[in-house]
Amino acid sequence: MDIKAKIEELTEKIKNDKDLLTKFQNDPISAVESLLGVDLPNDQIEGIVEGIKAKIKLDDLGDVLGGLGGLFGKK
């Protein structure tokens, strides 16, 4: 399994589903396990959870920075 590709896939699913995003925010391990369809030991899934959290933060930061371009006359 390509972990990086799986993190990308799961991140998109989570970001595009408000209910799933709420579940991820409240119980990220359970949310990821439900998406994967397997029950793994928490220590194995924590790396994936951290990768998803980092990806969501980077994407959100990109959205914020992209919006700042309008402040300086760029579109």
Buried (B, 14 or more C-beta within 10 A) or exposed (E): EEEEEBBBEBBEBBBEEEEBBEBBEEEBBBBBBBBBEEEEEEEEBBEBBEBBBEBBEEEEEEEEEEEEEEEEEEE
